[in-house]
Amino acid sequence: MSAPLNLTAEQLRTLATALDELSETAKTHHVSFAPSGFLEIGLGDNTLSVGWDAEAEAYVIDDRNGE
């Protein structure tokens, strides 16, 4: 079962901006971050697992976060 994320609205905006910028960097420079696994991002008391979604061409929060 996934653990709930306890994020404020400001933290969600910050996270969205960071993921957008990470995705743009990957596409612009043709690099992948954590290509053989998930990238962990710390935000407040939360640690989020992030992975590349090839269909969306973006880094997204892993929906199994907290398992």
C-alpha positions, 0 to 999 in steps of 0.5 A: 500500500502506498504511503500518503504524501503530506505536501502543501500546495506550495510544495506541489508547485515546487515539485511540478516545476522541478519535474518539468525542468528535469524533464526538459533537461533530459530532452534538451541534452539527451541524458537520462537520470537514474536510467536503471532505476528510480530517482529519489527526490526529497521534499520536506519530510517526503521522499518521492520516487520519480521515473521516466514516463516514455509516453508522456516524455516526462519524469513523473512520481512513481505511483507505488511511492511509499511501498 
